[in-house]
């Protein structure tokens, strides 16, 4: 997850999702993830206090900032052996897509404005990171 001043996703020369200041969340789904993990991740994305506020750190929820969610199975790459990454820990598409959708739905239930990429598509992701502030979130 990155704190950004702007971020956008393009598929086939069409912008399918974009935000101004907010969060860019690249979401990978593992083989053993479930709906509870999707809800916990959405809560953490929305409520993690990583923005400067008048009286300390505040969250995207506190500031009403949008979130751009982009599915990215390559986050599960295992590069410990050889020169070819293994994605054996990444969930197959039929499991991953509904869980990414559940992260998006839970963020929206929490009141976040959410833009998305397109699951399974070849996407171009552009962002201007603030800070830079990039975190790996695990639940």
C-alpha positions as CSV (number, residue, x, y, z in Angstrom):
1,X,0.0,0.0,0.0
2,X,1.3,3.4,-0.9
3,X,0.4,6.9,0.1
4,X,-0.1,8.8,-3.2
5,X,-0.9,12.3,-4.5
6,X,-2.3,10.6,-7.6
7,X,-2.7,7.2,-9.1
8,X,-4.3,5.6,-12.1
9,X,-4.8,2.3,-13.9
10,X,-5.0,2.0,-17.6
11,X,-6.1,-1.1,-19.6
12,X,-5.9,-1.0,-23.4
13,X,-5.3,2.8,-23.4
14,X,-8.5,3.3,-21.3
15,X,-8.2,4.7,-17.8
16,X,-10.3,2.3,-15.7
17,X,-9.6,3.7,-12.3
18,X,-8.0,6.9,-10.9
19,X,-7.7,8.8,-7.7
20,X,-6.2,12.0,-6.4
21,X,-4.6,12.1,-3.0
22,X,-5.2,8.8,-1.2
23,X,-4.0,5.2,-1.1
24,X,-2.9,2.8,-3.9
25,X,-3.3,-0.7,-2.7
26,X,-1.8,-3.6,-4.7
27,X,-3.7,-6.6,-3.4
28,X,-2.4,-10.1,-3.7
29,X,-4.5,-13.1,-2.6
30,X,-2.8,-16.2,-1.2
31,X,-4.1,-19.8,-1.5
32,X,-5.3,-19.9,2.2
33,X,-6.9,-16.5,2.3
34,X,-10.7,-16.2,3.0
35,X,-13.4,-13.6,3.4
36,X,-12.4,-12.9,7.0
37,X,-8.9,-12.0,5.7
38,X,-10.3,-9.8,3.0
39,X,-12.4,-7.9,5.6
40,X,-9.4,-7.5,7.9
41,X,-7.2,-6.2,5.1
42,X,-9.9,-3.7,4.1
43,X,-10.1,-2.5,7.7
44,X,-6.4,-2.1,7.9
45,X,-6.1,-0.3,4.6
46,X,-8.8,2.2,5.6
47,X,-7.8,2.7,9.2
48,X,-4.0,2.6,9.2
49,X,-2.7,5.9,10.5
50,X,-0.1,6.9,8.0
51,X,-1.1,10.5,7.1
52,X,0.1,13.6,9.0
53,X,-2.7,15.3,10.9
54,X,-2.9,18.3,13.2
55,X,-2.6,16.1,16.3
56,X,-0.6,13.2,15.1
57,X,-1.0,10.5,12.5
58,X,-4.5,9.9,11.0
59,X,-6.0,7.4,8.5
60,X,-7.6,7.6,5.1
61,X,-10.9,7.0,6.9
62,X,-10.3,10.0,9.1
63,X,-9.5,12.2,6.1
64,X,-12.1,10.7,3.7
65,X,-9.4,9.8,1.2
66,X,-10.1,7.4,-1.7
67,X,-8.4,4.1,-2.3
68,X,-7.3,2.6,-5.7
69,X,-7.3,-1.2,-5.4
70,X,-5.3,-3.2,-8.0
71,X,-5.1,-7.0,-8.0
72,X,-1.6,-8.2,-8.3
73,X,-0.8,-11.9,-7.9
74,X,2.9,-11.3,-8.5
75,X,3.2,-10.1,-4.9
76,X,3.3,-13.8,-4.0
77,X,6.4,-14.5,-6.1
78,X,8.8,-16.8,-4.4
79,X,12.3,-15.9,-5.6
80,X,14.4,-17.8,-3.1
81,X,15.5,-20.5,-5.6
82,X,16.9,-20.1,-9.0
83,X,16.1,-17.4,-11.5
84,X,12.5,-18.1,-12.2
85,X,9.8,-16.9,-9.7
86,X,7.3,-19.4,-8.4
87,X,3.8,-18.3,-7.8
88,X,2.6,-21.5,-6.1
89,X,1.4,-19.6,-3.0
90,X,-0.8,-17.2,-5.0
91,X,-4.4,-18.1,-5.1
92,X,-5.9,-19.2,-8.5
93,X,-8.1,-16.6,-10.3
94,X,-11.3,-18.3,-9.3
95,X,-10.5,-17.9,-5.6
96,X,-8.6,-14.6,-5.9
97,X,-11.1,-12.5,-7.9
98,X,-14.0,-12.8,-5.4
99,X,-11.7,-12.0,-2.5
100,X,-10.3,-8.9,-4.2
101,X,-13.9,-7.9,-4.9
102,X,-14.7,-8.5,-1.2
103,X,-11.8,-6.1,-0.2
104,X,-13.4,-3.5,-2.4
105,X,-16.9,-4.1,-1.1
106,X,-15.7,-3.9,2.5
107,X,-13.9,-0.7,1.9
108,X,-17.1,0.8,0.4
109,X,-19.2,-0.5,3.3
110,X,-16.8,1.4,5.5
111,X,-17.5,4.6,3.5
112,X,-14.4,4.7,1.3
113,X,-14.5,5.9,-2.3
114,X,-12.9,3.1,-4.2
115,X,-11.5,2.9,-7.7
116,X,-10.2,-0.4,-9.2
117,X,-8.1,-1.9,-11.8
118,X,-9.5,-4.8,-13.9
119,X,-8.8,-8.3,-12.6
120,X,-6.7,-10.5,-14.9
121,X,-6.0,-7.7,-17.3
122,X,-2.6,-6.4,-18.3
123,X,-2.6,-3.1,-16.5
124,X,-0.4,0.0,-16.5
125,X,-0.3,1.5,-13.0
126,X,0.9,5.0,-12.6
127,X,1.4,6.7,-9.2
128,X,3.1,9.6,-7.6
129,X,4.0,8.4,-4.2
130,X,4.0,10.8,-1.2
131,X,6.8,10.4,1.3
132,X,7.5,8.0,-0.2
133,X,5.4,5.9,2.1
134,X,4.9,2.3,1.0
135,X,4.0,-0.5,3.4
136,X,3.5,-4.3,3.2
137,X,0.3,-5.1,5.0
138,X,-0.4,-8.6,6.2
139,X,-3.4,-10.0,8.1
